Amino acid sequence: MQPYFLPYIGYWQLLASANGFVLLDDAAFITRGWIHRNRILVGGEPHLFTVPLSGASQNLPISAIERADIDIWPQKFLKTLSQSYGKAPHFVEAMRILEPIVLHRERNLASYIHHSLSRMQEALGIGTPTWRASQRYDNQALKGQDRIVDICKREATGRYLNLPGGVDLYQPDAFEQHGIELRFLSPQLNAYEQRGREFVPALSIIDILMNVGTAGTQQMLAECALAPSDS
């Protein structure tokens, strides 16, 4: 998967379900995608937050993108979290996890996100090893599922697991001919207590941490299922 900053629970369910997790940080950066953006609740309404970047372009790999405003934005974002979630039941616990993630001074976006994933894994007890494709494979000449198959073969794995968004990208036969099973994980975005008027699913993990804490979030990691192998 591409590296995402503090993504929704489905990403964490996939990470927790895997034996190894490859961050495709040498894939092309998506300007208006979810790599450096996500949503929280502000005033009970969904609000998009964005990590400021310098010279971001879809002509560059994620690993070549740099952060901007590293002195001001983190403080402003933490203030937004305090104002929006200060009365949330697990605010103190959540901020103890989030502050070192947000304040981390790494300028490289991929490294910044990798650090955030590692810190969150520690907090949630997710032991899955993660590594960056840009530092391991040097196979960018391959495209689409050919590249994924190559990575799976190099890691000697018999199963590749992805989220439902990959259903239209990958063909089971292309994996099966190399002895690899293609499976998809179906996240269950179950409702939990929020401070908005109506439940908003698929927000950043921030919202879940604030409202149910680490123990509740750990329980939600198991709220997913493997789709049938022929889907």
N, C-alpha and C positions, 0 to 999 in steps of 0.2 A: 504494500500500500504506500501511497505518497505520505510523507509526514504531515500531520495536521496539528495545529496548536490547540490544545485543550478541547478535543473533539467530543462529539456526542457519545452516548453510552454504547451504541452499536460498535463503534471502533474499539472500545475497551473490551467488549464481549469477544470480539474477534481476536484481539491480542491475548486475552486470557485463555482462549480455547486452543491456541496454537502452541506447537513445540519450539518454533522459531519464527521471528517476525522480521521481514526485510523491508526497510524503509527505502522506497524508490526515490531517493533524493536527487538522482541524476535524470529523472524525467523532466519534461518541459514544465516550467512554472505556468500556472493558470491564473491570470490576473484577477478575475472576478470569481475565483473558486473559493474553496474552504481551507486552503493550506494555511493562510495567515488570518483567517476570519472565523467568527462563530457568533452565536447569539446567547444572550442572557436576558433576564427580565429586569426592566427599569420602569419603576412606577406600575408594575404589574403587566407591562406590555413587552413583547419581544423587541430586543434592541441588538443591532449588529455592532460588534466591536471588531476593530481591525488593528493588527500590528503594523505600525508604519514601516515602509520599506524605502530603500534608495535604489533608483534605477531599475525597478522591477520590469521585466519584459518576458513575454511568452517565447521569445527567441533564446532565452537562457534556461539552463537547468536550475532546479530548485537549489542545488548545492552552490550555485554562483550568486545567489541573491543575498543582499546585505540588509540588515535592519537600519532604520533611521530613528532619530529622536530617542535615543536610549536613556537619556537623562530625565526627560520630562514625561513622555508617554507612560512609562511604568507607574509613576507616582499618580498620575491622573487616573489611570485605569484602576489602581487599588482604591483610590478615593471613590470612584464610581461604584465599585463593589461594596465598599463600606456603607455608602448612602443607600444602595439598593437592597442590600442583604443584612444590614446591621441588626435587624430584629429576627433574622432567621434562626431557627433552633440550634444550628450547628455552625454558626458564623465564626466563632473563635477557632474551632477545630479546623474548619476549611481554610481560613486565612493563614493558619500556621503552615499549611501545605502550599498554598498558592503564592505567598509572598516571596519565598526564595525562587520560585519558578518565574514569576513576572519580573523580578528585580535582577535576574541573571544578566550579566553584562556582555555576554557573547553577541558579537555583531552578525556573524554568519547565521542566516535564517535556519538552515538545516541543522546546524549544531545547537542553536537555541531551542528548536523544537525537540530534538533528540534528548536534550537535557530535561525538558519539561516532561516528556514521556517517561524517562527513567525515574524522575522524582515522584511522579504520580504512581508508577508501578510499585515503588517502595512503599508508598503510603497505603496502597490497596492490597499489598501482598501478592502482586502478580510477578511470578518468577520467570516468565518467558524471556529468553535472551533476544535482544534486538540489535540489528547492525545496519549500516548504511551501504546501499548498493554501490555508491560512488567510491567506496573504499575497499571493495571486495571483488567486483566482477569484470569491469571494463568490457561490457558487452552492449554498449549503447547502439551499436550498428544494427542489432536485432530489434525488431519492432513488435509491438502488441504481444500476442500470446506466445510467439516464438521466443521472445526474451524471457517470459515467465517460465516456459518449459526449460530453457537453458539453465536458469537459476535453480529450478527444482532438481534437475539432473546433477548439477554441481554439488548440491546439498544432499544428494542421494535420498531424497524423500519420495515416498509413494503416494502422497496426497497433497494437493494444493487447495487451500481454503480461502475463500473470498466472501465479500458481502454481496447482497443481491444486485448491486449496481454492475457487477461483472458478468451477469447472465448474458447480456447482449454483446459482450466483448470476447468471450472465450467459448470455444467449442470442445465438448467432452472428448470427441474423437481425436483431436489434435494432441490431447494429453494422454489418452489411453494407449496410443501407438508407442508411447515412450514408457509405458508401465506406470503412469501417474493418474490417480483418481482426482477428478475435478469435483469439488463440493462447494456448496454455498451455505453460509450461516445466516439464519433469519433472526434478526434481533426482535425482541418483544419489548416494545416501548410502553411498558405498563405505567399507569398513572401513579403519581405520588403527590403528597401535599405540597402545593406551591402557594405563593403569595399573590398570584394573579386571580382575575375573576374566573377564567376558564383555564383548564389544564392545557399547557403548550408542550407537545412532545418534541424530542430530538434537539433540545437545547444543549449548550456546552455542559460538560461534566461539572462545571462550576455550580450550576443550578442544583444538581443532584447532591453534591457535597454539602452545600449550604443547608439543604432542606432535610436530608436523611443521614448525613454524616458518613464516615468511612465504613462503618459496620453495615449500614443500609445499602451503601453503594456496592459493597462486596457481595451482598445478597443479589443485587440486580445483575451482577456480572454473569450469573448462571441463568438468567431469564432470556434464553435464546435456544434455538434448535437448528439442527442440520436439516436442510431441505432434502427431499428425496433425491437420490443420485441421478435419476433420469430427468430431473427438472432443468 
